[in-house]
């Protein structure tokens, strides 16, 4: 799938890559709350975070926004699992009936983490999964 970036997102990606030496393949900017979510090229997450989180923390201070990272994956199942992180996701299956729906098996104690405050984590996971794999919905099981 082709991801279309705004000029603002492109500027954030340039700042991200400059600060972390990692590659961002997508960026979503939100104003409420003020956060920016980067999809990091698979295998470059540790480089993006930095020792003790120093790179991502420095970038957050530089941008004046909360910074969140999601690692890219070659399959929709892997991508959904990464998008719901840090929740423990045991398994993701994709149903292709009328809509493309990802069913994510999440540890009971991590359901709140996967959903997030006011549903913001799962809504972002849905948005990113739609952008990258045309997944219509994510359901927690």
N, CA, C and O atoms as a GROMACS GRO file, in nm:
protein
  564
    1UNK      N    1   0.082  -0.119   0.000
    1UNK     CA    2   0.000   0.000   0.000
    1UNK      C    3   0.086   0.125   0.000
    1UNK      O    4   0.194   0.127   0.059
    2UNK      N    5   0.039   0.226  -0.064
    2UNK     CA    6   0.111   0.352  -0.068
    2UNK      C    7   0.062   0.441   0.045
    2UNK      O    8  -0.059   0.462   0.061
    3UNK      N    9   0.154   0.494   0.121
    3UNK     CA   10   0.121   0.583   0.231
    3UNK      C   11   0.149   0.725   0.186
    3UNK      O   12   0.259   0.756   0.138
    4UNK      N   13   0.049   0.812   0.200
    4UNK     CA   14   0.065   0.952   0.163
    4UNK      C   15   0.099   1.032   0.289
    4UNK      O   16   0.030   1.023   0.390
    5UNK      N   17   0.204   1.110   0.281
    5UNK     CA   18   0.250   1.190   0.394
    5UNK      C   19   0.221   1.338   0.371
    5UNK      O   20   0.233   1.388   0.260
    6UNK      N   21   0.185   1.406   0.477
    6UNK     CA   22   0.169   1.551   0.472
    6UNK      C   23   0.308   1.615   0.476
    6UNK      O   24   0.406   1.549   0.509
    7UNK      N   25   0.316   1.742   0.443
    7UNK     CA   26   0.443   1.814   0.454
    7UNK      C   27   0.493   1.814   0.597
    7UNK      O   28   0.612   1.797   0.622
    8UNK      N   29   0.402   1.832   0.692
    8UNK     CA   30   0.439   1.831   0.833
    8UNK      C   31   0.497   1.695   0.872
    8UNK      O   32   0.598   1.689   0.943
    9UNK      N   33   0.436   1.586   0.827
    9UNK     CA   34   0.486   1.452   0.857
    9UNK      C   35   0.625   1.431   0.797
    9UNK      O   36   0.711   1.370   0.859
   10UNK      N   37   0.646   1.481   0.677
   10UNK     CA   38   0.778   1.470   0.614
   10UNK      C   39   0.884   1.544   0.695
   10UNK      O   40   0.997   1.496   0.709
   11UNK      N   41   0.848   1.660   0.748
   11UNK     CA   42   0.943   1.736   0.831
   11UNK      C   43   0.975   1.659   0.959
   11UNK      O   44   1.090   1.656   1.002
   12UNK      N   45   0.874   1.598   1.020
   12UNK     CA   46   0.898   1.518   1.140
   12UNK      C   47   0.985   1.397   1.109
   12UNK      O   48   1.071   1.360   1.189
   13UNK      N   49   0.964   1.333   0.994
   13UNK     CA   50   1.046   1.219   0.956
   13UNK      C   51   1.191   1.262   0.938
   13UNK      O   52   1.282   1.190   0.980
   14UNK      N   53   1.213   1.375   0.877
   14UNK     CA   54   1.350   1.425   0.860
   14UNK      C   55   1.416   1.448   0.996
   14UNK      O   56   1.532   1.413   1.016
   15UNK      N   57   1.342   1.507   1.089
   15UNK     CA   58   1.395   1.530   1.225
   15UNK      C   59   1.422   1.397   1.295
   15UNK      O   60   1.523   1.382   1.363
   16UNK      N   61   1.331   1.301   1.279
   16UNK     CA   62   1.347   1.168   1.339
   16UNK      C   63   1.473   1.100   1.288
   16UNK      O   64   1.554   1.051   1.367
   17UNK      N   65   1.489   1.098   1.156
   17UNK     CA   66   1.604   1.029   1.098
   17UNK      C   67   1.735   1.099   1.133
   17UNK      O   68   1.838   1.033   1.150
   18UNK      N   69   1.732   1.231   1.145
   18UNK     CA   70   1.850   1.306   1.185
   18UNK      C   71   1.889   1.275   1.330
   18UNK      O   72   2.007   1.262   1.361
   19UNK      N   73   1.789   1.264   1.416
   19UNK     CA   74   1.815   1.242   1.559
   19UNK      C   75   1.850   1.098   1.594
   19UNK      O   76   1.919   1.073   1.693
   20UNK      N   77   1.802   1.002   1.513
   20UNK     CA   78   1.816   0.862   1.552
   20UNK      C   79   1.903   0.778   1.459
   20UNK      O   80   1.945   0.669   1.498
   21UNK      N   81   1.930   0.825   1.340
   21UNK     CA   82   1.999   0.746   1.237
   21UNK      C   83   1.922   0.620   1.201
   21UNK      O   84   1.981   0.526   1.147
   22UNK      N   85   1.792   0.616   1.231
   22UNK     CA   86   1.703   0.506   1.193
   22UNK      C   87   1.611   0.558   1.082
   22UNK      O   88   1.600   0.679   1.061
   23UNK      N   89   1.545   0.467   1.014
   23UNK     CA   90   1.459   0.503   0.902
   23UNK      C   91   1.312   0.497   0.944
   23UNK      O   92   1.267   0.396   0.999
   24UNK      N   93   1.238   0.603   0.918
   24UNK     CA   94   1.094   0.605   0.942
   24UNK      C   95   1.023   0.584   0.809
   24UNK      O   96   1.055   0.650   0.710
   25UNK      N   97   0.927   0.491   0.806
   25UNK     CA   98   0.853   0.465   0.683
   25UNK      C   99   0.716   0.531   0.684
   25UNK      O  100   0.647   0.534   0.581
   26UNK      N  101   0.675   0.584   0.799
   26UNK     CA  102   0.547   0.654   0.810
   26UNK      C  103   0.550   0.742   0.934
   26UNK      O  104   0.630   0.722   1.025
   27UNK      N  105   0.460   0.840   0.934
   27UNK     CA  106   0.450   0.932   1.047
   27UNK      C  107   0.307   0.983   1.054
   27UNK      O  108   0.250   1.026   0.953
   28UNK      N  109   0.248   0.977   1.174
   28UNK     CA  110   0.114   1.031   1.196
   28UNK      C  111   0.126   1.136   1.306
   28UNK      O  112   0.176   1.107   1.414
   29UNK      N  113   0.078   1.256   1.278
   29UNK     CA  114   0.085   1.367   1.371
   29UNK      C  115  -0.054   1.393   1.426
   29UNK      O  116  -0.150   1.408   1.350
   30UNK      N  117  -0.065   1.397   1.560
   30UNK     CA  118  -0.192   1.427   1.624
   30UNK      C  119  -0.178   1.552   1.710
   30UNK      O  120  -0.075   1.574   1.773
   31UNK      N  121  -0.283   1.632   1.712
   31UNK     CA  122  -0.280   1.753   1.793
   31UNK      C  123  -0.346   1.736   1.929
   31UNK      O  124  -0.319   1.814   2.020
   32UNK      N  125  -0.431   1.637   1.945
   32UNK     CA  126  -0.497   1.615   2.074
   32UNK      C  127  -0.496   1.468   2.106
   32UNK      O  128  -0.581   1.396   2.052
   33UNK      N  129  -0.409   1.418   2.188
   33UNK     CA  130  -0.300   1.490   2.252
   33UNK      C  131  -0.187   1.515   2.153
   33UNK      O  132  -0.181   1.454   2.046
   34UNK      N  133  -0.100   1.605   2.189
   34UNK     CA  134   0.011   1.638   2.100
   34UNK      C  135   0.111   1.523   2.100
   34UNK      O  136   0.195   1.510   2.188
   35UNK      N  137   0.099   1.441   1.997
   35UNK     CA  138   0.192   1.328   1.984
   35UNK      C  139   0.218   1.303   1.837
   35UNK      O  140   0.141   1.342   1.750
   36UNK      N  141   0.329   1.238   1.813
   36UNK     CA  142   0.366   1.197   1.678
   36UNK      C  143   0.407   1.050   1.687
   36UNK      O  144   0.483   1.010   1.775
   37UNK      N  145   0.354   0.972   1.593
   37UNK     CA  146   0.381   0.828   1.590
   37UNK      C  147   0.460   0.798   1.464
   37UNK      O  148   0.416   0.829   1.353
   38UNK      N  149   0.576   0.736   1.482
   38UNK     CA  150   0.661   0.698   1.370
   38UNK      C  151   0.655   0.547   1.352
   38UNK      O  152   0.660   0.472   1.449
   39UNK      N  153   0.646   0.503   1.227
   39UNK     CA  154   0.662   0.362   1.195
   39UNK      C  155   0.807   0.347   1.152
   39UNK      O  156   0.851   0.406   1.053
   40UNK      N  157   0.881   0.268   1.229
   40UNK     CA  158   1.025   0.252   1.211
   40UNK      C  159   1.052   0.128   1.125
   40UNK      O  160   0.988   0.025   1.142
   41UNK      N  161   1.145   0.140   1.034
   41UNK     CA  162   1.184   0.028   0.949
   41UNK      C  163   1.215  -0.094   1.035
   41UNK      O  164   1.281  -0.083   1.138
   42UNK      N  165   1.168  -0.210   0.991
   42UNK     CA  166   1.191  -0.335   1.064
   42UNK      C  167   1.340  -0.355   1.092
   42UNK      O  168   1.424  -0.338   1.003
   43UNK      N  169   1.370  -0.391   1.216
   43UNK     CA  170   1.508  -0.417   1.256
   43UNK      C  171   1.583  -0.294   1.306
   43UNK      O  172   1.697  -0.307   1.351
   44UNK      N  173   1.523  -0.176   1.301
   44UNK     CA  174   1.591  -0.054   1.343
   44UNK      C  175   1.533   0.008   1.470
   44UNK      O  176   1.565   0.122   1.504
   45UNK      N  177   1.447  -0.066   1.539
   45UNK     CA  178   1.382  -0.011   1.657
   45UNK      C  179   1.482   0.022   1.768
   45UNK      O  180   1.473   0.130   1.828
   46UNK      N  181   1.575  -0.066   1.797
   46UNK     CA  182   1.673  -0.040   1.903
   46UNK      C  183   1.756   0.084   1.871
   46UNK      O  184   1.785   0.165   1.960
   47UNK      N  185   1.791   0.100   1.747
   47UNK     CA  186   1.867   0.218   1.705
   47UNK      C  187   1.784   0.344   1.724
   47UNK      O  188   1.835   0.447   1.767
   48UNK      N  189   1.656   0.336   1.693
   48UNK     CA  190   1.567   0.452   1.707
   48UNK      C  191   1.548   0.491   1.853
   48UNK      O  192   1.543   0.609   1.886
   49UNK      N  193   1.536   0.392   1.939
   49UNK     CA  194   1.514   0.419   2.082
   49UNK      C  195   1.640   0.472   2.148
   49UNK      O  196   1.635   0.568   2.225
   50UNK      N  197   1.752   0.410   2.118
   50UNK     CA  198   1.878   0.450   2.180
   50UNK      C  199   1.895   0.388   2.317
   50UNK      O  200   1.800   0.336   2.376
   51UNK      N  201   2.016   0.394   2.368
   51UNK     CA  202   2.048   0.336   2.499
   51UNK      C  203   1.964   0.406   2.606
   51UNK      O  204   1.972   0.527   2.624
   52UNK      N  205   1.886   0.328   2.677
   52UNK     CA  206   1.804   0.382   2.785
   52UNK      C  207   1.695   0.477   2.736
   52UNK      O  208   1.640   0.554   2.814
   53UNK      N  209   1.664   0.472   2.606
   53UNK     CA  210   1.560   0.559   2.550
   53UNK      C  211   1.607   0.700   2.522
   53UNK      O  212   1.525   0.789   2.499
   54UNK      N  213   1.738   0.722   2.523
   54UNK     CA  214   1.791   0.859   2.511
   54UNK      C  215   1.756   0.925   2.378
   54UNK      O  216   1.727   1.044   2.375
   55UNK      N  217   1.759   0.850   2.268
   55UNK     CA  218   1.732   0.913   2.138
   55UNK      C  219   1.586   0.954   2.123
   55UNK      O  220   1.557   1.065   2.078
   56UNK      N  221   1.495   0.866   2.162
   56UNK     CA  222   1.353   0.898   2.149
   56UNK      C  223   1.315   1.009   2.248
   56UNK      O  224   1.231   1.093   2.216
   57UNK      N  225   1.375   1.009   2.365
   57UNK     CA  226   1.346   1.115   2.464
   57UNK      C  227   1.398   1.250   2.414
   57UNK      O  228   1.330   1.352   2.426
   58UNK      N  229   1.517   1.250   2.358
   58UNK     CA  230   1.573   1.373   2.303
   58UNK      C  231   1.488   1.426   2.189
   58UNK      O  232   1.465   1.547   2.179
   59UNK      N  233   1.442   1.336   2.103
   59UNK     CA  234   1.356   1.376   1.992
   59UNK      C  235   1.225   1.434   2.043
   59UNK      O  236   1.175   1.534   1.990
   60UNK      N  237   1.169   1.373   2.145
   60UNK     CA  238   1.044   1.423   2.204
   60UNK      C  239   1.061   1.565   2.256
   60UNK      O  240   0.975   1.650   2.234
   61UNK      N  241   1.170   1.590   2.325
   61UNK     CA  242   1.198   1.724   2.376
   61UNK      C  243   1.219   1.823   2.261
   61UNK      O  244   1.170   1.936   2.266
   62UNK      N  245   1.290   1.781   2.159
   62UNK     CA  246   1.318   1.866   2.043
   62UNK      C  247   1.189   1.904   1.968
   62UNK      O  248   1.174   2.018   1.923
   63UNK      N  249   1.096   1.807   1.956
   63UNK     CA  250   0.972   1.831   1.883
   63UNK      C  251   0.863   1.894   1.970
   63UNK      O  252   0.767   1.951   1.918
   64UNK      N  253   0.879   1.883   2.101
   64UNK     CA  254   0.776   1.936   2.191
   64UNK      C  255   0.649   1.853   2.187
   64UNK      O  256   0.540   1.905   2.212
   65UNK      N  257   0.661   1.726   2.155
   65UNK     CA  258   0.547   1.634   2.146
   65UNK      C  259   0.586   1.499   2.205
   65UNK      O  260   0.704   1.465   2.212
   66UNK      N  261   0.484   1.422   2.248
   66UNK     CA  262   0.510   1.284   2.284
   66UNK      C  263   0.545   1.209   2.157
   66UNK      O  264   0.480   1.228   2.054
   67UNK      N  265   0.646   1.126   2.163
   67UNK     CA  266   0.689   1.047   2.048
   67UNK      C  267   0.663   0.900   2.078
   67UNK      O  268   0.704   0.849   2.182
   68UNK      N  269   0.595   0.833   1.986
   68UNK     CA  270   0.570   0.690   1.998
   68UNK      C  271   0.624   0.622   1.874
   68UNK      O  272   0.621   0.678   1.764
   69UNK      N  273   0.673   0.499   1.892
   69UNK     CA  274   0.733   0.424   1.783
   69UNK      C  275   0.662   0.292   1.763
   69UNK      O  276   0.624   0.226   1.860
   70UNK      N  277   0.643   0.255   1.638
   70UNK     CA  278   0.586   0.126   1.600
   70UNK      C  279   0.682   0.066   1.498
   70UNK      O  280   0.721   0.132   1.402
   71UNK      N  281   0.721  -0.060   1.520
   71UNK     CA  282   0.811  -0.124   1.425
   71UNK      C  283   0.732  -0.181   1.308
   71UNK      O  284   0.629  -0.245   1.327
   72UNK      N  285   0.781  -0.157   1.187
   72UNK     CA  286   0.718  -0.209   1.066
   72UNK      C  287   0.732  -0.361   1.064
   72UNK      O  288   0.815  -0.418   1.135
   73UNK      N  289   0.650  -0.426   0.983
   73UNK     CA  290   0.654  -0.572   0.969
   73UNK      C  291   0.611  -0.607   0.827
   73UNK      O  292   0.537  -0.532   0.764
   74UNK      N  293   0.657  -0.721   0.777
   74UNK     CA  294   0.621  -0.760   0.640
   74UNK      C  295   0.479  -0.815   0.624
   74UNK      O  296   0.428  -0.824   0.513
   75UNK      N  297   0.416  -0.854   0.735
   75UNK     CA  298   0.282  -0.912   0.729
   75UNK      C  299   0.185  -0.828   0.812
   75UNK      O  300   0.227  -0.760   0.905
   76UNK      N  301   0.056  -0.832   0.779
   76UNK     CA  302  -0.041  -0.758   0.860
   76UNK      C  303  -0.048  -0.811   1.003
   76UNK      O  304  -0.068  -0.733   1.096
   77UNK      N  305  -0.032  -0.940   1.022
   77UNK     CA  306  -0.035  -0.999   1.156
   77UNK      C  307   0.077  -0.942   1.242
   77UNK      O  308   0.055  -0.901   1.356
   78UNK      N  309   0.198  -0.941   1.187
   78UNK     CA  310   0.312  -0.887   1.262
   78UNK      C  311   0.298  -0.739   1.287
   78UNK      O  312   0.334  -0.689   1.394
   79UNK      N  313   0.246  -0.668   1.189
   79UNK     CA  314   0.229  -0.523   1.205
   79UNK      C  315   0.129  -0.492   1.316
   79UNK      O  316   0.155  -0.404   1.398
   80UNK      N  317   0.016  -0.561   1.319
   80UNK     CA  318  -0.084  -0.538   1.423
   80UNK      C  319  -0.025  -0.567   1.561
   80UNK      O  320  -0.048  -0.492   1.656
   81UNK      N  321   0.051  -0.676   1.572
   81UNK     CA  322   0.114  -0.709   1.700
   81UNK      C  323   0.208  -0.597   1.744
   81UNK      O  324   0.208  -0.559   1.861
   82UNK      N  325   0.288  -0.544   1.653
   82UNK     CA  326   0.379  -0.433   1.686
   82UNK      C  327   0.302  -0.307   1.722
   82UNK      O  328   0.340  -0.234   1.813
   83UNK      N  329   0.192  -0.280   1.650
   83UNK     CA  330   0.114  -0.158   1.673
   83UNK      C  331   0.048  -0.159   1.811
   83UNK      O  332   0.022  -0.053   1.868
   84UNK      N  333   0.020  -0.276   1.865
   84UNK     CA  334  -0.043  -0.287   1.997
   84UNK      C  335   0.059  -0.293   2.110
   84UNK      O  336   0.022  -0.294   2.228
   85UNK      N  337   0.186  -0.297   2.078
   85UNK     CA  338   0.293  -0.300   2.177
   85UNK      C  339   0.286  -0.175   2.264
   85UNK      O  340   0.254  -0.068   2.212
   86UNK      N  341   0.314  -0.184   2.391
   86UNK     CA  342   0.383  -0.288   2.464
   86UNK      C  343   0.291  -0.396   2.522
   86UNK      O  344   0.337  -0.476   2.603
   87UNK      N  345   0.166  -0.402   2.482
   87UNK     CA  346   0.078  -0.509   2.527
   87UNK      C  347   0.132  -0.643   2.476
   87UNK      O  348   0.185  -0.651   2.364
   88UNK      N  349   0.119  -0.747   2.556
   88UNK     CA  350   0.160  -0.881   2.516
   88UNK      C  351   0.056  -0.937   2.420
   88UNK      O  352  -0.057  -0.967   2.460
   89UNK      N  353   0.094  -0.951   2.294
   89UNK     CA  354   0.005  -1.006   2.192
   89UNK      C  355   0.053  -1.147   2.160
   89UNK      O  356   0.165  -1.166   2.112
   90UNK      N  357  -0.032  -1.246   2.186
   90UNK     CA  358   0.006  -1.385   2.166
   90UNK      C  359  -0.011  -1.431   2.022
   90UNK      O  360   0.069  -1.510   1.971
   91UNK      N  361  -0.116  -1.383   1.956
   91UNK     CA  362  -0.145  -1.430   1.822
   91UNK      C  363  -0.235  -1.328   1.752
   91UNK      O  364  -0.320  -1.265   1.816
   92UNK      N  365  -0.216  -1.314   1.624
   92UNK     CA  366  -0.303  -1.229   1.542
   92UNK      C  367  -0.346  -1.311   1.422
   92UNK      O  368  -0.263  -1.369   1.352
   93UNK      N  369  -0.476  -1.314   1.398
   93UNK     CA  370  -0.528  -1.381   1.279
   93UNK      C  371  -0.608  -1.279   1.198
   93UNK      O  372  -0.668  -1.187   1.254
   94UNK      N  373  -0.607  -1.297   1.069
   94UNK     CA  374  -0.677  -1.206   0.978
   94UNK      C  375  -0.796  -1.280   0.918
   94UNK      O  376  -0.780  -1.389   0.863
   95UNK      N  377  -0.914  -1.220   0.928
   95UNK     CA  378  -1.034  -1.274   0.868
   95UNK      C  379  -1.067  -1.192   0.745
   95UNK      O  380  -1.071  -1.069   0.750
   96UNK      N  381  -1.089  -1.260   0.634
   96UNK     CA  382  -1.115  -1.190   0.508
   96UNK      C  383  -1.256  -1.213   0.458
   96UNK      O  384  -1.275  -1.244   0.340
   97UNK      N  385  -1.357  -1.199   0.544
   97UNK     CA  386  -1.495  -1.213   0.498
   97UNK      C  387  -1.530  -1.091   0.413
   97UNK      O  388  -1.470  -1.072   0.307
   98UNK      N  389  -1.622  -1.009   0.456
   98UNK     CA  390  -1.655  -0.887   0.382
   98UNK      C  391  -1.548  -0.780   0.404
   98UNK      O  392  -1.509  -0.710   0.311
   99UNK      N  393  -1.502  -0.768   0.527
   99UNK     CA  394  -1.398  -0.673   0.564
   99UNK      C  395  -1.275  -0.749   0.608
   99UNK      O  396  -1.283  -0.866   0.646
  100UNK      N  397  -1.162  -0.682   0.604
  100UNK     CA  398  -1.037  -0.739   0.654
  100UNK      C  399  -1.027  -0.703   0.802
  100UNK      O  400  -1.006  -0.587   0.837
  101UNK      N  401  -1.042  -0.803   0.889
  101UNK     CA  402  -1.042  -0.780   1.033
  101UNK      C  403  -0.927  -0.859   1.096
  101UNK      O  404  -0.910  -0.978   1.068
  102UNK      N  405  -0.850  -0.791   1.181
  102UNK     CA  406  -0.742  -0.856   1.256
  102UNK      C  407  -0.795  -0.887   1.395
  102UNK      O  408  -0.843  -0.798   1.466
  103UNK      N  409  -0.784  -1.013   1.434
  103UNK     CA  410  -0.822  -1.056   1.569
  103UNK      C  411  -0.694  -1.078   1.646
  103UNK      O  412  -0.616  -1.168   1.615
  104UNK      N  413  -0.671  -0.994   1.748
  104UNK     CA  414  -0.547  -0.999   1.826
  104UNK      C  415  -0.575  -1.060   1.963
  104UNK      O  416  -0.658  -1.010   2.039
  105UNK      N  417  -0.504  -1.168   1.992
  105UNK     CA  418  -0.515  -1.233   2.123
  105UNK      C  419  -0.416  -1.162   2.217
  105UNK      O  420  -0.295  -1.176   2.205
  106UNK      N  421  -0.474  -1.086   2.310
  106UNK     CA  422  -0.394  -1.004   2.401
  106UNK      C  423  -0.408  -1.059   2.542
  106UNK      O  424  -0.517  -1.099   2.583
  107UNK      N  425  -0.298  -1.061   2.617
  107UNK     CA  426  -0.302  -1.105   2.756
  107UNK      C  427  -0.406  -1.024   2.832
  107UNK      O  428  -0.416  -0.902   2.815
  108UNK      N  429  -0.484  -1.092   2.915
  108UNK     CA  430  -0.593  -1.026   2.989
  108UNK      C  431  -0.543  -0.903   3.064
  108UNK      O  432  -0.608  -0.799   3.061
  109UNK      N  433  -0.429  -0.914   3.129
  109UNK     CA  434  -0.377  -0.803   3.209
  109UNK      C  435  -0.325  -0.688   3.123
  109UNK      O  436  -0.299  -0.579   3.174
  110UNK      N  437  -0.310  -0.710   2.992
  110UNK     CA  438  -0.260  -0.606   2.902
  110UNK      C  439  -0.368  -0.545   2.812
  110UNK      O  440  -0.336  -0.463   2.726
  111UNK      N  441  -0.494  -0.583   2.831
  111UNK     CA  442  -0.601  -0.528   2.748
  111UNK      C  443  -0.609  -0.376   2.762
  111UNK      O  444  -0.629  -0.305   2.664
  112UNK      N  445  -0.593  -0.326   2.884
  112UNK     CA  446  -0.597  -0.182   2.906
  112UNK      C  447  -0.485  -0.110   2.834
  112UNK      O  448  -0.505  -0.001   2.782
  113UNK      N  449  -0.367  -0.171   2.831
  113UNK     CA  450  -0.253  -0.113   2.761
  113UNK      C  451  -0.280  -0.110   2.611
  113UNK      O  452  -0.250  -0.012   2.544
  114UNK      N  453  -0.336  -0.219   2.559
  114UNK     CA  454  -0.365  -0.226   2.415
  114UNK      C  455  -0.470  -0.122   2.375
  114UNK      O  456  -0.462  -0.063   2.267
  115UNK      N  457  -0.568  -0.101   2.461
  115UNK     CA  458  -0.674  -0.005   2.430
  115UNK      C  459  -0.626   0.137   2.452
  115UNK      O  460  -0.649   0.224   2.368
  116UNK      N  461  -0.558   0.162   2.564
  116UNK     CA  462  -0.507   0.294   2.595
  116UNK      C  463  -0.614   0.386   2.650
  116UNK      O  464  -0.733   0.356   2.645
  117UNK      N  465  -0.569   0.499   2.703
  117UNK     CA  466  -0.660   0.597   2.760
  117UNK      C  467  -0.754   0.649   2.653
  117UNK      O  468  -0.711   0.698   2.549
  118UNK      N  469  -0.883   0.639   2.679
  118UNK     CA  470  -0.988   0.683   2.586
  118UNK      C  471  -0.977   0.613   2.451
  118UNK      O  472  -1.024   0.666   2.350
  119UNK      N  473  -0.916   0.494   2.447
  119UNK     CA  474  -0.908   0.416   2.324
  119UNK      C  475  -0.803   0.463   2.226
  119UNK      O  476  -0.802   0.420   2.110
  120UNK      N  477  -0.713   0.552   2.269
  120UNK     CA  478  -0.620   0.612   2.173
  120UNK      C  479  -0.518   0.514   2.116
  120UNK      O  480  -0.477   0.528   2.000
  121UNK      N  481  -0.476   0.413   2.194
  121UNK     CA  482  -0.377   0.317   2.141
  121UNK      C  483  -0.437   0.228   2.034
  121UNK      O  484  -0.378   0.211   1.927
  122UNK      N  485  -0.553   0.172   2.061
  122UNK     CA  486  -0.613   0.082   1.961
  122UNK      C  487  -0.658   0.161   1.838
  122UNK      O  488  -0.652   0.110   1.727
  123UNK      N  489  -0.703   0.284   1.857
  123UNK     CA  490  -0.743   0.365   1.742
  123UNK      C  491  -0.623   0.396   1.652
  123UNK      O  492  -0.636   0.396   1.530
  124UNK      N  493  -0.508   0.423   1.712
  124UNK     CA  494  -0.388   0.447   1.632
  124UNK      C  495  -0.345   0.318   1.562
  124UNK      O  496  -0.305   0.321   1.445
  125UNK      N  497  -0.354   0.205   1.631
  125UNK     CA  498  -0.319   0.076   1.569
  125UNK      C  499  -0.410   0.050   1.449
  125UNK      O  500  -0.363   0.004   1.345
  126UNK      N  501  -0.539   0.079   1.464
  126UNK     CA  502  -0.633   0.060   1.353
  126UNK      C  503  -0.597   0.152   1.236
  126UNK      O  504  -0.597   0.111   1.120
  127UNK      N  505  -0.566   0.276   1.268
  127UNK     CA  506  -0.533   0.374   1.164
  127UNK      C  507  -0.408   0.332   1.087
  127UNK      O  508  -0.406   0.338   0.964
  128UNK      N  509  -0.305   0.289   1.159
  128UNK     CA  510  -0.181   0.247   1.093
  128UNK      C  511  -0.200   0.119   1.013
  128UNK      O  512  -0.148   0.106   0.903
  129UNK      N  513  -0.276   0.022   1.069
  129UNK     CA  514  -0.300  -0.103   0.998
  129UNK      C  515  -0.379  -0.078   0.869
  129UNK      O  516  -0.356  -0.146   0.768
  130UNK      N  517  -0.469   0.017   0.872
  130UNK     CA  518  -0.545   0.054   0.752
  130UNK      C  519  -0.451   0.116   0.648
  130UNK      O  520  -0.458   0.083   0.529
  131UNK      N  521  -0.363   0.205   0.693
  131UNK     CA  522  -0.270   0.272   0.601
  131UNK      C  523  -0.172   0.176   0.536
  131UNK      O  524  -0.137   0.192   0.419
  132UNK      N  525  -0.127   0.076   0.612
  132UNK     CA  526  -0.020  -0.010   0.562
  132UNK      C  527  -0.068  -0.141   0.501
  132UNK      O  528  -0.003  -0.194   0.410
  133UNK      N  529  -0.180  -0.195   0.550
  133UNK     CA  530  -0.225  -0.326   0.502
  133UNK      C  531  -0.374  -0.331   0.468
  133UNK      O  532  -0.427  -0.439   0.443
  134UNK      N  533  -0.440  -0.217   0.465
  134UNK     CA  534  -0.582  -0.210   0.433
  134UNK      C  535  -0.668  -0.294   0.527
  134UNK      O  536  -0.772  -0.345   0.486
  135UNK      N  537  -0.624  -0.308   0.653
  135UNK     CA  538  -0.702  -0.378   0.756
  135UNK      C  539  -0.813  -0.283   0.801
  135UNK      O  540  -0.786  -0.170   0.841
  136UNK      N  541  -0.936  -0.331   0.795
  136UNK     CA  542  -1.051  -0.248   0.828
  136UNK      C  543  -1.077  -0.230   0.977
  136UNK      O  544  -1.130  -0.128   1.020
  137UNK      N  545  -1.039  -0.331   1.057
  137UNK     CA  546  -1.069  -0.325   1.200
  137UNK      C  547  -0.973  -0.417   1.274
  137UNK      O  548  -0.917  -0.510   1.217
  138UNK      N  549  -0.955  -0.388   1.404
  138UNK     CA  550  -0.879  -0.474   1.494
  138UNK      C  551  -0.970  -0.505   1.611
  138UNK      O  552  -1.025  -0.414   1.674
  139UNK      N  553  -0.984  -0.632   1.640
  139UNK     CA  554  -1.064  -0.677   1.753
  139UNK      C  555  -0.973  -0.750   1.851
  139UNK      O  556  -0.892  -0.833   1.812
  140UNK      N  557  -0.987  -0.718   1.980
  140UNK     CA  558  -0.908  -0.787   2.082
  140UNK      C  559  -0.985  -0.909   2.129
  140UNK      O  560  -1.106  -0.902   2.153
  141UNK      N  561  -0.915  -1.020   2.143
  141UNK     CA  562  -0.977  -1.143   2.192
  141UNK      C  563  -0.910  -1.189   2.318
  141UNK      O  564  -0.948  -1.292   2.375
   0.00000   0.00000   0.00000
